[in-house]
Structure formats: C-alpha cells, structure tokens
Amino acid sequence: MNLPENVGGRDRLARALLAALLALLTVALLGSGRRRLGVFAALGAVGFGFNAVTCFCGMNRALGVDTTGD
C-alpha cells in the first residue's frame, strides 16, 4: 500500500507524542479497570501512531492539508 505523504515536520512529531501519551493513558486506564475509556485511548494511540509512521492522514487529505513542507 503506497499512501501519499501529507504529514511532516512538527505535525508528525506532535502526532508521535500524542500516540505515546495516549498509549500511557491506555495502560493507566486499563490498570484501573476503566476498560471503555482505555479502549478509546488505545484507538487514538493507534491512529496517531499510524499517522506519524506512515506520514499520511486521511483527514488531512479530505481537507486538502499538507504539512510535509513544515
């Protein structure tokens, strides 16, 4: 699967940091028994992690946003 890049620079770094923070929040929530919130945090972590690793965001594409030049 070859996705066009539309995420770069500070945007990519911010998404990677959000993915890491949401992953930590997931562990904390699941450890405290708050499974539903933990699952939502995990989904967010996976989504932001995917964006950071692949440099592609479907929402950016739909809105015509390209941050690769930042």
mmJSON file of the N, C-alpha and C atoms, coordinates in Angstrom:
{"data_MODEL":{"atom_site":{
"group_PDB":["ATOM","ATOM","ATOM","ATOM","ATOM","ATOM","ATOM","ATOM","ATOM","ATOM","ATOM","ATOM","ATOM","ATOM","ATOM","ATOM","ATOM","ATOM","ATOM","ATOM","ATOM","ATOM","ATOM","ATOM","ATOM","ATOM","ATOM","ATOM","ATOM","ATOM","ATOM","ATOM","ATOM","ATOM","ATOM","ATOM","ATOM","ATOM","ATOM","ATOM","ATOM","ATOM","ATOM","ATOM","ATOM","ATOM","ATOM","ATOM","ATOM","ATOM","ATOM","ATOM","ATOM","ATOM","ATOM","ATOM","ATOM","ATOM","ATOM","ATOM","ATOM","ATOM","ATOM","ATOM","ATOM","ATOM","ATOM","ATOM","ATOM","ATOM","ATOM","ATOM","ATOM","ATOM","ATOM","ATOM","ATOM","ATOM","ATOM","ATOM","ATOM","ATOM","ATOM","ATOM","ATOM","ATOM","ATOM","ATOM","ATOM","ATOM","ATOM","ATOM","ATOM","ATOM","ATOM","ATOM","ATOM","ATOM","ATOM","ATOM","ATOM","ATOM","ATOM","ATOM","ATOM","ATOM","ATOM","ATOM","ATOM","ATOM","ATOM","ATOM","ATOM","ATOM","ATOM","ATOM","ATOM","ATOM","ATOM","ATOM","ATOM","ATOM","ATOM","ATOM","ATOM","ATOM","ATOM","ATOM","ATOM","ATOM","ATOM","ATOM","ATOM","ATOM","ATOM","ATOM","ATOM","ATOM","ATOM","ATOM","ATOM","ATOM","ATOM","ATOM","ATOM","ATOM","ATOM","ATOM","ATOM","ATOM","ATOM","ATOM","ATOM","ATOM","ATOM","ATOM","ATOM","ATOM","ATOM","ATOM","ATOM","ATOM","ATOM","ATOM","ATOM","ATOM","ATOM","ATOM","ATOM","ATOM","ATOM","ATOM","ATOM","ATOM","ATOM","ATOM","ATOM","ATOM","ATOM","ATOM","ATOM","ATOM","ATOM","ATOM","ATOM","ATOM","ATOM","ATOM","ATOM","ATOM","ATOM","ATOM","ATOM","ATOM","ATOM","ATOM","ATOM","ATOM","ATOM","ATOM","ATOM","ATOM","ATOM","ATOM","ATOM","ATOM","ATOM","ATOM","ATOM","ATOM"],
"id":[1,2,3,4,5,6,7,8,9,10,11,12,13,14,15,16,17,18,19,20,21,22,23,24,25,26,27,28,29,30,31,32,33,34,35,36,37,38,39,40,41,42,43,44,45,46,47,48,49,50,51,52,53,54,55,56,57,58,59,60,61,62,63,64,65,66,67,68,69,70,71,72,73,74,75,76,77,78,79,80,81,82,83,84,85,86,87,88,89,90,91,92,93,94,95,96,97,98,99,100,101,102,103,104,105,106,107,108,109,110,111,112,113,114,115,116,117,118,119,120,121,122,123,124,125,126,127,128,129,130,131,132,133,134,135,136,137,138,139,140,141,142,143,144,145,146,147,148,149,150,151,152,153,154,155,156,157,158,159,160,161,162,163,164,165,166,167,168,169,170,171,172,173,174,175,176,177,178,179,180,181,182,183,184,185,186,187,188,189,190,191,192,193,194,195,196,197,198,199,200,201,202,203,204,205,206,207,208,209,210],
"type_symbol":["N","C","C","N","C","C","N","C","C","N","C","C","N","C","C","N","C","C","N","C","C","N","C","C","N","C","C","N","C","C","N","C","C","N","C","C","N","C","C","N","C","C","N","C","C","N","C","C","N","C","C","N","C","C","N","C","C","N","C","C","N","C","C","N","C","C","N","C","C","N","C","C","N","C","C","N","C","C","N","C","C","N","C","C","N","C","C","N","C","C","N","C","C","N","C","C","N","C","C","N","C","C","N","C","C","N","C","C","N","C","C","N","C","C","N","C","C","N","C","C","N","C","C","N","C","C","N","C","C","N","C","C","N","C","C","N","C","C","N","C","C","N","C","C","N","C","C","N","C","C","N","C","C","N","C","C","N","C","C","N","C","C","N","C","C","N","C","C","N","C","C","N","C","C","N","C","C","N","C","C","N","C","C","N","C","C","N","C","C","N","C","C","N","C","C","N","C","C","N","C","C","N","C","C","N","C","C","N","C","C"],
"label_atom_id":["N","CA","C","N","CA","C","N","CA","C","N","CA","C","N","CA","C","N","CA","C","N","CA","C","N","CA","C","N","CA","C","N","CA","C","N","CA","C","N","CA","C","N","CA","C","N","CA","C","N","CA","C","N","CA","C","N","CA","C","N","CA","C","N","CA","C","N","CA","C","N","CA","C","N","CA","C","N","CA","C","N","CA","C","N","CA","C","N","CA","C","N","CA","C","N","CA","C","N","CA","C","N","CA","C","N","CA","C","N","CA","C","N","CA","C","N","CA","C","N","CA","C","N","CA","C","N","CA","C","N","CA","C","N","CA","C","N","CA","C","N","CA","C","N","CA","C","N","CA","C","N","CA","C","N","CA","C","N","CA","C","N","CA","C","N","CA","C","N","CA","C","N","CA","C","N","CA","C","N","CA","C","N","CA","C","N","CA","C","N","CA","C","N","CA","C","N","CA","C","N","CA","C","N","CA","C","N","CA","C","N","CA","C","N","CA","C","N","CA","C","N","CA","C","N","CA","C","N","CA","C","N","CA","C","N","CA","C","N","CA","C","N","CA","C"],
"label_alt_id":[null,null,null,null,null,null,null,null,null,null,null,null,null,null,null,null,null,null,null,null,null,null,null,null,null,null,null,null,null,null,null,null,null,null,null,null,null,null,null,null,null,null,null,null,null,null,null,null,null,null,null,null,null,null,null,null,null,null,null,null,null,null,null,null,null,null,null,null,null,null,null,null,null,null,null,null,null,null,null,null,null,null,null,null,null,null,null,null,null,null,null,null,null,null,null,null,null,null,null,null,null,null,null,null,null,null,null,null,null,null,null,null,null,null,null,null,null,null,null,null,null,null,null,null,null,null,null,null,null,null,null,null,null,null,null,null,null,null,null,null,null,null,null,null,null,null,null,null,null,null,null,null,null,null,null,null,null,null,null,null,null,null,null,null,null,null,null,null,null,null,null,null,null,null,null,null,null,null,null,null,null,null,null,null,null,null,null,null,null,null,null,null,null,null,null,null,null,null,null,null,null,null,null,null,null,null,null,null,null,null],
"label_comp_id":["MET","MET","MET","ASN","ASN","ASN","LEU","LEU","LEU","PRO","PRO","PRO","GLU","GLU","GLU","ASN","ASN","ASN","VAL","VAL","VAL","GLY","GLY","GLY","GLY","GLY","GLY","ARG","ARG","ARG","ASP","ASP","ASP","ARG","ARG","ARG","LEU","LEU","LEU","ALA","ALA","ALA","ARG","ARG","ARG","ALA","ALA","ALA","LEU","LEU","LEU","LEU","LEU","LEU","ALA","ALA","ALA","ALA","ALA","ALA","LEU","LEU","LEU","LEU","LEU","LEU","ALA","ALA","ALA","LEU","LEU","LEU","LEU","LEU","LEU","THR","THR","THR","VAL","VAL","VAL","ALA","ALA","ALA","LEU","LEU","LEU","LEU","LEU","LEU","GLY","GLY","GLY","SER","SER","SER","GLY","GLY","GLY","ARG","ARG","ARG","ARG","ARG","ARG","ARG","ARG","ARG","LEU","LEU","LEU","GLY","GLY","GLY","VAL","VAL","VAL","PHE","PHE","PHE","ALA","ALA","ALA","ALA","ALA","ALA","LEU","LEU","LEU","GLY","GLY","GLY","ALA","ALA","ALA","VAL","VAL","VAL","GLY","GLY","GLY","PHE","PHE","PHE","GLY","GLY","GLY","PHE","PHE","PHE","ASN","ASN","ASN","ALA","ALA","ALA","VAL","VAL","VAL","THR","THR","THR","CYS","CYS","CYS","PHE","PHE","PHE","CYS","CYS","CYS","GLY","GLY","GLY","MET","MET","MET","ASN","ASN","ASN","ARG","ARG","ARG","ALA","ALA","ALA","LEU","LEU","LEU","GLY","GLY","GLY","VAL","VAL","VAL","ASP","ASP","ASP","THR","THR","THR","THR","THR","THR","GLY","GLY","GLY","ASP","ASP","ASP"],
"label_asym_id":["A","A","A","A","A","A","A","A","A","A","A","A","A","A","A","A","A","A","A","A","A","A","A","A","A","A","A","A","A","A","A","A","A","A","A","A","A","A","A","A","A","A","A","A","A","A","A","A","A","A","A","A","A","A","A","A","A","A","A","A","A","A","A","A","A","A","A","A","A","A","A","A","A","A","A","A","A","A","A","A","A","A","A","A","A","A","A","A","A","A","A","A","A","A","A","A","A","A","A","A","A","A","A","A","A","A","A","A","A","A","A","A","A","A","A","A","A","A","A","A","A","A","A","A","A","A","A","A","A","A","A","A","A","A","A","A","A","A","A","A","A","A","A","A","A","A","A","A","A","A","A","A","A","A","A","A","A","A","A","A","A","A","A","A","A","A","A","A","A","A","A","A","A","A","A","A","A","A","A","A","A","A","A","A","A","A","A","A","A","A","A","A","A","A","A","A","A","A","A","A","A","A","A","A","A","A","A","A","A","A"],
"label_entity_id":["1","1","1","1","1","1","1","1","1","1","1","1","1","1","1","1","1","1","1","1","1","1","1","1","1","1","1","1","1","1","1","1","1","1","1","1","1","1","1","1","1","1","1","1","1","1","1","1","1","1","1","1","1","1","1","1","1","1","1","1","1","1","1","1","1","1","1","1","1","1","1","1","1","1","1","1","1","1","1","1","1","1","1","1","1","1","1","1","1","1","1","1","1","1","1","1","1","1","1","1","1","1","1","1","1","1","1","1","1","1","1","1","1","1","1","1","1","1","1","1","1","1","1","1","1","1","1","1","1","1","1","1","1","1","1","1","1","1","1","1","1","1","1","1","1","1","1","1","1","1","1","1","1","1","1","1","1","1","1","1","1","1","1","1","1","1","1","1","1","1","1","1","1","1","1","1","1","1","1","1","1","1","1","1","1","1","1","1","1","1","1","1","1","1","1","1","1","1","1","1","1","1","1","1","1","1","1","1","1","1"],
"label_seq_id":[1,1,1,2,2,2,3,3,3,4,4,4,5,5,5,6,6,6,7,7,7,8,8,8,9,9,9,10,10,10,11,11,11,12,12,12,13,13,13,14,14,14,15,15,15,16,16,16,17,17,17,18,18,18,19,19,19,20,20,20,21,21,21,22,22,22,23,23,23,24,24,24,25,25,25,26,26,26,27,27,27,28,28,28,29,29,29,30,30,30,31,31,31,32,32,32,33,33,33,34,34,34,35,35,35,36,36,36,37,37,37,38,38,38,39,39,39,40,40,40,41,41,41,42,42,42,43,43,43,44,44,44,45,45,45,46,46,46,47,47,47,48,48,48,49,49,49,50,50,50,51,51,51,52,52,52,53,53,53,54,54,54,55,55,55,56,56,56,57,57,57,58,58,58,59,59,59,60,60,60,61,61,61,62,62,62,63,63,63,64,64,64,65,65,65,66,66,66,67,67,67,68,68,68,69,69,69,70,70,70],
"pdbx_PDB_ins_code":[null,null,null,null,null,null,null,null,null,null,null,null,null,null,null,null,null,null,null,null,null,null,null,null,null,null,null,null,null,null,null,null,null,null,null,null,null,null,null,null,null,null,null,null,null,null,null,null,null,null,null,null,null,null,null,null,null,null,null,null,null,null,null,null,null,null,null,null,null,null,null,null,null,null,null,null,null,null,null,null,null,null,null,null,null,null,null,null,null,null,null,null,null,null,null,null,null,null,null,null,null,null,null,null,null,null,null,null,null,null,null,null,null,null,null,null,null,null,null,null,null,null,null,null,null,null,null,null,null,null,null,null,null,null,null,null,null,null,null,null,null,null,null,null,null,null,null,null,null,null,null,null,null,null,null,null,null,null,null,null,null,null,null,null,null,null,null,null,null,null,null,null,null,null,null,null,null,null,null,null,null,null,null,null,null,null,null,null,null,null,null,null,null,null,null,null,null,null,null,null,null,null,null,null,null,null,null,null,null,null],
"Cartn_x":[0.851,0.0,0.896,0.753,1.58,0.706,0.811,-0.002,0.794,0.151,0.857,1.129,2.314,2.671,1.999,1.375,0.797,0.969,1.821,2.119,3.641,4.127,5.57,5.918,7.187,7.691,7.127,6.746,6.215,4.908,4.126,2.858,3.122,4.109,4.459,4.956,5.793,6.307,5.171,4.256,3.119,2.263,2.033,1.241,1.949,3.263,4.02,3.947,4.068,3.971,2.569,1.555,0.178,-0.043,0.522,0.39,1.028,2.204,2.891,2.097,1.603,0.823,-0.471,-1.139,-2.371,-2.086,-0.934,-0.569,-0.365,0.291,0.474,-0.869,-1.732,-3.059,-3.855,-3.694,-4.364,-3.974,-2.679,-2.192,-2.763,-2.76,-3.278,-4.778,-5.514,-6.965,-7.31,-6.638,-6.921,-6.511,-5.432,-4.979,-5.941,-6.676,-7.614,-9.025,-9.188,-10.482,-11.417,-10.957,-11.808,-11.6,-12.168,-11.905,-12.413,-13.599,-14.166,-13.297,-12.918,-12.043,-10.669,-10.201,-8.918,-8.917,-10.016,-10.125,-10.126,-10.85,-10.862,-9.482,-8.782,-7.427,-6.499,-6.669,-5.843,-6.102,-7.355,-7.677,-7.046,-7.082,-6.433,-4.932,-4.321,-2.878,-2.503,-3.278,-3.005,-3.175,-4.222,-4.462,-3.349,-2.984,-1.911,-0.57,-0.35,0.882,0.969,-0.145,-0.192,0.149,-0.451,-0.174,1.307,1.899,3.297,4.242,3.94,4.824,4.702,3.486,3.272,3.326,3.297,3.261,2.014,0.94,-0.323,-1.462,-2.366,-3.571,-4.751,-5.739,-6.92,-7.69,-7.748,-8.45,-7.722,-6.387,-5.623,-5.933,-5.989,-6.271,-7.662,-8.644,-10.012,-10.13,-9.338,-9.389,-8.408,-7.557,-6.58,-5.399,-5.089,-3.987,-2.748,-1.591,-0.319,0.741,1.26,2.255,3.649,3.89,5.21,6.277,5.883,6.855,7.254,6.665,6.986,8.306],
"Cartn_y":[-1.17,0.0,1.231,2.048,3.237,4.478,5.071,6.241,7.515,8.541,9.811,10.496,11.05,11.72,13.081,13.367,14.685,15.127,14.409,14.755,14.824,15.929,16.061,17.102,17.22,18.249,18.174,19.333,19.424,18.661,18.604,17.87,16.39,15.827,14.413,14.179,15.071,14.957,15.05,15.979,16.135,14.873,14.28,13.053,11.894,11.819,10.76,10.93,12.164,12.424,12.123,12.492,12.183,10.672,9.957,8.497,7.905,8.399,7.89,8.223,9.448,9.84,9.041,8.828,8.043,6.582,6.07,4.701,4.581,5.565,5.565,5.692,6.547,6.701,5.401,4.693,3.406,2.423,2.326,1.407,1.786,3.076,3.535,3.246,3.518,3.295,1.821,0.999,-0.436,-1.019,-0.498,-0.962,-0.596,0.496,0.926,0.393,-0.428,-1.03,-0.22,0.871,1.713,1.289,0.142,-0.505,0.288,0.847,1.554,2.747,3.566,4.707,4.232,3.133,2.572,2.151,1.574,1.161,2.389,3.43,4.643,5.294,5.306,5.859,5.023,3.712,2.823,3.07,3.257,3.543,4.863,5.853,7.126,6.978,6.186,5.954,5.268,4.281,3.571,4.514,5.32,6.254,7.281,7.934,8.923,8.274,7.071,6.347,6.017,5.577,5.289,6.54,7.667,8.927,9.291,9.147,9.524,8.6,7.316,6.354,6.418,6.513,6.486,7.863,8.925,10.31,10.557,9.853,10.021,10.176,11.105,11.304,11.473,10.613,10.682,11.982,12.491,13.753,14.908,14.912,15.935,15.877,14.666,14.507,15.034,14.7,15.148,16.67,17.297,18.758,19.485,18.738,19.364,19.964,19.438,19.954,19.12,19.784,19.096,19.798,19.09,19.687,19.134,18.499,17.919,18.998,20.196,21.278,21.997,21.646,22.329,21.883],
"Cartn_z":[0.0,0.0,0.0,-1.006,-1.149,-0.945,0.239,0.577,0.316,-0.236,-0.454,0.882,1.019,2.274,2.362,3.513,3.752,5.208,5.949,7.341,7.484,8.003,8.179,9.221,9.503,10.405,11.805,12.313,13.677,13.837,12.774,12.811,13.084,12.427,12.629,14.048,14.539,15.899,16.921,16.718,17.632,17.654,16.482,16.42,17.118,16.977,17.649,19.168,19.644,21.082,21.61,20.854,21.257,21.312,20.358,20.356,21.607,21.974,23.164,24.432,24.526,25.706,25.816,24.697,24.727,25.059,24.646,25.0,26.513,27.103,28.558,29.272,28.762,29.335,29.226,28.115,27.927,29.021,29.278,30.312,31.674,31.981,33.269,33.394,32.343,32.393,32.495,31.711,31.77,33.118,33.693,35.004,36.122,35.932,36.967,36.727,35.706,35.453,34.586,34.036,33.181,31.724,31.398,30.12,28.921,29.016,27.86,27.476,28.436,28.146,27.673,28.248,27.833,26.378,25.937,24.529,23.616,23.987,23.175,23.123,24.24,24.262,23.384,23.412,22.59,21.106,20.74,19.336,18.885,19.749,19.427,19.276,20.161,20.089,18.781,18.399,17.142,15.953,15.97,14.866,14.717,15.817,15.749,15.442,15.957,15.645,14.168,13.595,12.154,11.352,11.728,11.031,11.1,12.274,12.459,11.687,11.657,10.993,9.474,8.974,7.52,6.874,7.676,7.172,6.334,6.624,5.904,6.888,6.591,7.391,6.439,6.582,5.738,5.9,7.125,7.379,6.681,6.755,6.038,4.55,4.013,2.583,2.238,3.06,2.802,2.858,3.74,3.901,2.995,2.275,1.395,2.128,3.319,4.13,3.876,3.705,3.514,4.356,5.371,6.26,6.021,4.881,4.632,4.422,4.064,3.848,5.121,6.259,7.535,8.093],
"occupancy":[1.0,1.0,1.0,1.0,1.0,1.0,1.0,1.0,1.0,1.0,1.0,1.0,1.0,1.0,1.0,1.0,1.0,1.0,1.0,1.0,1.0,1.0,1.0,1.0,1.0,1.0,1.0,1.0,1.0,1.0,1.0,1.0,1.0,1.0,1.0,1.0,1.0,1.0,1.0,1.0,1.0,1.0,1.0,1.0,1.0,1.0,1.0,1.0,1.0,1.0,1.0,1.0,1.0,1.0,1.0,1.0,1.0,1.0,1.0,1.0,1.0,1.0,1.0,1.0,1.0,1.0,1.0,1.0,1.0,1.0,1.0,1.0,1.0,1.0,1.0,1.0,1.0,1.0,1.0,1.0,1.0,1.0,1.0,1.0,1.0,1.0,1.0,1.0,1.0,1.0,1.0,1.0,1.0,1.0,1.0,1.0,1.0,1.0,1.0,1.0,1.0,1.0,1.0,1.0,1.0,1.0,1.0,1.0,1.0,1.0,1.0,1.0,1.0,1.0,1.0,1.0,1.0,1.0,1.0,1.0,1.0,1.0,1.0,1.0,1.0,1.0,1.0,1.0,1.0,1.0,1.0,1.0,1.0,1.0,1.0,1.0,1.0,1.0,1.0,1.0,1.0,1.0,1.0,1.0,1.0,1.0,1.0,1.0,1.0,1.0,1.0,1.0,1.0,1.0,1.0,1.0,1.0,1.0,1.0,1.0,1.0,1.0,1.0,1.0,1.0,1.0,1.0,1.0,1.0,1.0,1.0,1.0,1.0,1.0,1.0,1.0,1.0,1.0,1.0,1.0,1.0,1.0,1.0,1.0,1.0,1.0,1.0,1.0,1.0,1.0,1.0,1.0,1.0,1.0,1.0,1.0,1.0,1.0,1.0,1.0,1.0,1.0,1.0,1.0,1.0,1.0,1.0,1.0,1.0,1.0],
"B_iso_or_equiv":[0.0,0.0,0.0,0.0,0.0,0.0,0.0,0.0,0.0,0.0,0.0,0.0,0.0,0.0,0.0,0.0,0.0,0.0,0.0,0.0,0.0,0.0,0.0,0.0,0.0,0.0,0.0,0.0,0.0,0.0,0.0,0.0,0.0,0.0,0.0,0.0,0.0,0.0,0.0,0.0,0.0,0.0,0.0,0.0,0.0,0.0,0.0,0.0,0.0,0.0,0.0,0.0,0.0,0.0,0.0,0.0,0.0,0.0,0.0,0.0,0.0,0.0,0.0,0.0,0.0,0.0,0.0,0.0,0.0,0.0,0.0,0.0,0.0,0.0,0.0,0.0,0.0,0.0,0.0,0.0,0.0,0.0,0.0,0.0,0.0,0.0,0.0,0.0,0.0,0.0,0.0,0.0,0.0,0.0,0.0,0.0,0.0,0.0,0.0,0.0,0.0,0.0,0.0,0.0,0.0,0.0,0.0,0.0,0.0,0.0,0.0,0.0,0.0,0.0,0.0,0.0,0.0,0.0,0.0,0.0,0.0,0.0,0.0,0.0,0.0,0.0,0.0,0.0,0.0,0.0,0.0,0.0,0.0,0.0,0.0,0.0,0.0,0.0,0.0,0.0,0.0,0.0,0.0,0.0,0.0,0.0,0.0,0.0,0.0,0.0,0.0,0.0,0.0,0.0,0.0,0.0,0.0,0.0,0.0,0.0,0.0,0.0,0.0,0.0,0.0,0.0,0.0,0.0,0.0,0.0,0.0,0.0,0.0,0.0,0.0,0.0,0.0,0.0,0.0,0.0,0.0,0.0,0.0,0.0,0.0,0.0,0.0,0.0,0.0,0.0,0.0,0.0,0.0,0.0,0.0,0.0,0.0,0.0,0.0,0.0,0.0,0.0,0.0,0.0,0.0,0.0,0.0,0.0,0.0,0.0],
"pdbx_formal_charge":[null,null,null,null,null,null,null,null,null,null,null,null,null,null,null,null,null,null,null,null,null,null,null,null,null,null,null,null,null,null,null,null,null,null,null,null,null,null,null,null,null,null,null,null,null,null,null,null,null,null,null,null,null,null,null,null,null,null,null,null,null,null,null,null,null,null,null,null,null,null,null,null,null,null,null,null,null,null,null,null,null,null,null,null,null,null,null,null,null,null,null,null,null,null,null,null,null,null,null,null,null,null,null,null,null,null,null,null,null,null,null,null,null,null,null,null,null,null,null,null,null,null,null,null,null,null,null,null,null,null,null,null,null,null,null,null,null,null,null,null,null,null,null,null,null,null,null,null,null,null,null,null,null,null,null,null,null,null,null,null,null,null,null,null,null,null,null,null,null,null,null,null,null,null,null,null,null,null,null,null,null,null,null,null,null,null,null,null,null,null,null,null,null,null,null,null,null,null,null,null,null,null,null,null,null,null,null,null,null,null],
"auth_seq_id":[1,1,1,2,2,2,3,3,3,4,4,4,5,5,5,6,6,6,7,7,7,8,8,8,9,9,9,10,10,10,11,11,11,12,12,12,13,13,13,14,14,14,15,15,15,16,16,16,17,17,17,18,18,18,19,19,19,20,20,20,21,21,21,22,22,22,23,23,23,24,24,24,25,25,25,26,26,26,27,27,27,28,28,28,29,29,29,30,30,30,31,31,31,32,32,32,33,33,33,34,34,34,35,35,35,36,36,36,37,37,37,38,38,38,39,39,39,40,40,40,41,41,41,42,42,42,43,43,43,44,44,44,45,45,45,46,46,46,47,47,47,48,48,48,49,49,49,50,50,50,51,51,51,52,52,52,53,53,53,54,54,54,55,55,55,56,56,56,57,57,57,58,58,58,59,59,59,60,60,60,61,61,61,62,62,62,63,63,63,64,64,64,65,65,65,66,66,66,67,67,67,68,68,68,69,69,69,70,70,70],
"auth_comp_id":["MET","MET","MET","ASN","ASN","ASN","LEU","LEU","LEU","PRO","PRO","PRO","GLU","GLU","GLU","ASN","ASN","ASN","VAL","VAL","VAL","GLY","GLY","GLY","GLY","GLY","GLY","ARG","ARG","ARG","ASP","ASP","ASP","ARG","ARG","ARG","LEU","LEU","LEU","ALA","ALA","ALA","ARG","ARG","ARG","ALA","ALA","ALA","LEU","LEU","LEU","LEU","LEU","LEU","ALA","ALA","ALA","ALA","ALA","ALA","LEU","LEU","LEU","LEU","LEU","LEU","ALA","ALA","ALA","LEU","LEU","LEU","LEU","LEU","LEU","THR","THR","THR","VAL","VAL","VAL","ALA","ALA","ALA","LEU","LEU","LEU","LEU","LEU","LEU","GLY","GLY","GLY","SER","SER","SER","GLY","GLY","GLY","ARG","ARG","ARG","ARG","ARG","ARG","ARG","ARG","ARG","LEU","LEU","LEU","GLY","GLY","GLY","VAL","VAL","VAL","PHE","PHE","PHE","ALA","ALA","ALA","ALA","ALA","ALA","LEU","LEU","LEU","GLY","GLY","GLY","ALA","ALA","ALA","VAL","VAL","VAL","GLY","GLY","GLY","PHE","PHE","PHE","GLY","GLY","GLY","PHE","PHE","PHE","ASN","ASN","ASN","ALA","ALA","ALA","VAL","VAL","VAL","THR","THR","THR","CYS","CYS","CYS","PHE","PHE","PHE","CYS","CYS","CYS","GLY","GLY","GLY","MET","MET","MET","ASN","ASN","ASN","ARG","ARG","ARG","ALA","ALA","ALA","LEU","LEU","LEU","GLY","GLY","GLY","VAL","VAL","VAL","ASP","ASP","ASP","THR","THR","THR","THR","THR","THR","GLY","GLY","GLY","ASP","ASP","ASP"],
"auth_asym_id":["A","A","A","A","A","A","A","A","A","A","A","A","A","A","A","A","A","A","A","A","A","A","A","A","A","A","A","A","A","A","A","A","A","A","A","A","A","A","A","A","A","A","A","A","A","A","A","A","A","A","A","A","A","A","A","A","A","A","A","A","A","A","A","A","A","A","A","A","A","A","A","A","A","A","A","A","A","A","A","A","A","A","A","A","A","A","A","A","A","A","A","A","A","A","A","A","A","A","A","A","A","A","A","A","A","A","A","A","A","A","A","A","A","A","A","A","A","A","A","A","A","A","A","A","A","A","A","A","A","A","A","A","A","A","A","A","A","A","A","A","A","A","A","A","A","A","A","A","A","A","A","A","A","A","A","A","A","A","A","A","A","A","A","A","A","A","A","A","A","A","A","A","A","A","A","A","A","A","A","A","A","A","A","A","A","A","A","A","A","A","A","A","A","A","A","A","A","A","A","A","A","A","A","A","A","A","A","A","A","A"],
"auth_atom_id":["N","CA","C","N","CA","C","N","CA","C","N","CA","C","N","CA","C","N","CA","C","N","CA","C","N","CA","C","N","CA","C","N","CA","C","N","CA","C","N","CA","C","N","CA","C","N","CA","C","N","CA","C","N","CA","C","N","CA","C","N","CA","C","N","CA","C","N","CA","C","N","CA","C","N","CA","C","N","CA","C","N","CA","C","N","CA","C","N","CA","C","N","CA","C","N","CA","C","N","CA","C","N","CA","C","N","CA","C","N","CA","C","N","CA","C","N","CA","C","N","CA","C","N","CA","C","N","CA","C","N","CA","C","N","CA","C","N","CA","C","N","CA","C","N","CA","C","N","CA","C","N","CA","C","N","CA","C","N","CA","C","N","CA","C","N","CA","C","N","CA","C","N","CA","C","N","CA","C","N","CA","C","N","CA","C","N","CA","C","N","CA","C","N","CA","C","N","CA","C","N","CA","C","N","CA","C","N","CA","C","N","CA","C","N","CA","C","N","CA","C","N","CA","C","N","CA","C","N","CA","C","N","CA","C","N","CA","C","N","CA","C","N","CA","C"],
"pdbx_PDB_model_num":[1,1,1,1,1,1,1,1,1,1,1,1,1,1,1,1,1,1,1,1,1,1,1,1,1,1,1,1,1,1,1,1,1,1,1,1,1,1,1,1,1,1,1,1,1,1,1,1,1,1,1,1,1,1,1,1,1,1,1,1,1,1,1,1,1,1,1,1,1,1,1,1,1,1,1,1,1,1,1,1,1,1,1,1,1,1,1,1,1,1,1,1,1,1,1,1,1,1,1,1,1,1,1,1,1,1,1,1,1,1,1,1,1,1,1,1,1,1,1,1,1,1,1,1,1,1,1,1,1,1,1,1,1,1,1,1,1,1,1,1,1,1,1,1,1,1,1,1,1,1,1,1,1,1,1,1,1,1,1,1,1,1,1,1,1,1,1,1,1,1,1,1,1,1,1,1,1,1,1,1,1,1,1,1,1,1,1,1,1,1,1,1,1,1,1,1,1,1,1,1,1,1,1,1,1,1,1,1,1,1]
}}}
